[in-house]
Every structure is written in C-alpha cells, then in structure tokens.
Amino acid sequence: MTDDLDSRLAKLEAEMPKARRDATAARLLAMGADREVFDMRARLQAHTALLNALRETQMEHGQRLDRLTSRVDGGFAQADRNFATVEQNFKLMAVGMAEIKDLLTDKNES
C-alpha cells in the first residue's frame, strides 16, 4: 500500500505546478472580471444620473409649456372678446349710418 501511496503522492506533486498556474490564471481572470463589473457599474450609475437629469429637464419643459399654453389660450380668449366688441361697435355704426342716410334722404326729397 505504501507504493500506491507514494505513487499517488508523486503524481499529485507533479500536478501541483499546473494547479498553481491554473489558480493564478483564475485569480487574474477574477480580478479582470471584478474590474469590468466595477466599470460597468460606474457606467450604469452615469447613465442613470443622465436619465434622471433628462427627466427633470423634460418635467421643467412640460411645466413651462403648460404655462405658455395657458397664456396663449388666455390671449386668444381676450382676442375673441375684443373682436366681439368690435363687431358690436360695427353694428352700432351701421345703425347710426342708416339713420344718417335716412335723414339725408328725407331732406333731399323735400
């Protein structure tokens, strides 16, 4: 049994350099993966911050657009009221001009 144990031990000792190289390679890969994860996390945080800033800007623009729309609607409402007043005044002028015409016509016929 000692020969078998010695044989197994010799085989394991022969495989140790390869196992060490594999372990070193695995550590290097893990460190590289960790670095890549860190970089991706930083990029994700930057993109998230950018999207949040864009959202804030869009909300501000939406609020400003609402205010401007309200002002424009108010301006059109005032213009409608002004045109109604002008139309009413034109009607009054038409009545007055008709009365003047009637007065002039009556004098000319006499």
C-alpha positions as CSV (number, residue, x, y, z in Angstrom):
1,M,0.0,0.0,0.0
2,T,3.0,2.3,0.6
3,D,4.0,2.0,-3.1
4,D,0.4,3.0,-4.1
5,L,0.5,6.0,-1.7
6,D,4.0,7.0,-2.9
7,S,2.8,6.8,-6.5
8,R,-0.3,8.9,-5.8
9,L,1.8,11.4,-3.9
10,A,4.3,11.7,-6.7
11,K,1.5,12.1,-9.2
12,L,0.0,14.9,-7.1
13,E,3.3,16.7,-6.7
14,A,3.8,16.5,-10.4
15,E,0.4,18.1,-11.0
16,M,0.9,20.9,-8.4
17,P,2.8,23.4,-10.7
18,K,-0.1,23.1,-13.2
19,A,-2.7,23.5,-10.4
20,R,-0.8,26.6,-9.2
21,R,-0.7,28.1,-12.7
22,D,-4.4,27.4,-13.1
23,A,-5.1,29.0,-9.7
24,T,-3.0,32.1,-10.7
25,A,-4.9,32.3,-14.0
26,A,-8.2,32.0,-12.2
27,R,-7.3,34.8,-9.8
28,L,-6.2,37.0,-12.7
29,L,-9.5,36.3,-14.5
30,A,-11.4,37.1,-11.4
31,M,-9.6,40.4,-10.9
32,G,-10.3,41.3,-14.5
33,A,-14.0,40.4,-14.1
34,D,-14.1,42.4,-10.9
35,R,-12.6,45.4,-12.7
36,E,-15.1,45.1,-15.6
37,V,-18.0,44.8,-13.2
38,F,-16.8,48.0,-11.4
39,D,-16.5,49.8,-14.8
40,M,-20.0,48.7,-15.8
41,R,-21.4,49.7,-12.5
42,A,-19.8,53.2,-12.9
43,R,-21.2,53.5,-16.4
44,L,-24.7,52.4,-15.3
45,Q,-24.6,55.0,-12.5
46,A,-23.6,57.7,-15.0
47,H,-26.4,56.7,-17.4
48,T,-28.9,56.6,-14.6
49,A,-27.8,60.1,-13.5
50,L,-28.1,61.3,-17.1
51,L,-31.5,59.9,-17.5
52,N,-32.6,61.4,-14.2
53,A,-31.3,64.8,-15.3
54,L,-33.1,64.4,-18.6
55,R,-36.3,63.5,-16.8
56,E,-36.0,66.6,-14.6
57,T,-35.4,68.8,-17.7
58,Q,-38.4,67.3,-19.5
59,M,-40.6,67.9,-16.5
60,E,-39.5,71.5,-16.3
61,H,-40.1,71.9,-20.1
62,G,-43.6,70.3,-19.7
63,Q,-44.5,72.8,-16.9
64,R,-43.2,75.7,-18.9
65,L,-45.2,74.5,-21.9
66,D,-48.3,74.3,-19.8
67,R,-47.8,77.9,-18.6
68,L,-47.2,79.1,-22.2
69,T,-50.3,77.2,-23.4
70,S,-52.3,78.8,-20.7
71,R,-51.0,82.3,-21.7
72,V,-51.8,81.6,-25.4
73,D,-55.3,80.4,-24.5
74,G,-55.9,83.5,-22.4
75,G,-54.6,85.7,-25.3
76,F,-57.0,84.1,-27.8
77,A,-59.9,84.4,-25.3
78,Q,-59.1,88.1,-25.0
79,A,-58.8,88.5,-28.8
80,D,-62.2,86.8,-29.1
81,R,-63.7,89.3,-26.6
82,N,-62.1,92.2,-28.4
83,F,-63.5,91.0,-31.8
84,A,-66.9,90.7,-30.3
85,T,-66.7,94.3,-29.0
86,V,-65.5,95.5,-32.5
87,E,-68.4,93.6,-34.1
88,Q,-70.9,95.1,-31.7
89,N,-69.5,98.6,-32.4
90,F,-69.7,98.0,-36.2
91,K,-73.4,97.0,-35.8
92,L,-73.9,100.3,-33.8
93,M,-72.1,102.2,-36.5
94,A,-74.3,100.5,-39.2
95,V,-77.4,101.6,-37.3
96,G,-76.1,105.1,-37.0
97,M,-75.1,105.3,-40.7
98,A,-78.6,104.0,-41.7
99,E,-80.2,106.8,-39.5
100,I,-77.9,109.4,-41.1
101,K,-78.8,108.1,-44.6
102,D,-82.5,108.2,-43.7
103,L,-82.1,111.8,-42.5
104,L,-80.2,112.8,-45.7
105,T,-82.6,111.0,-47.9
106,D,-85.6,112.7,-46.3
107,K,-84.1,116.2,-46.7
108,N,-83.2,115.6,-50.3
109,E,-86.8,114.5,-51.2
110,S,-88.4,117.6,-49.6
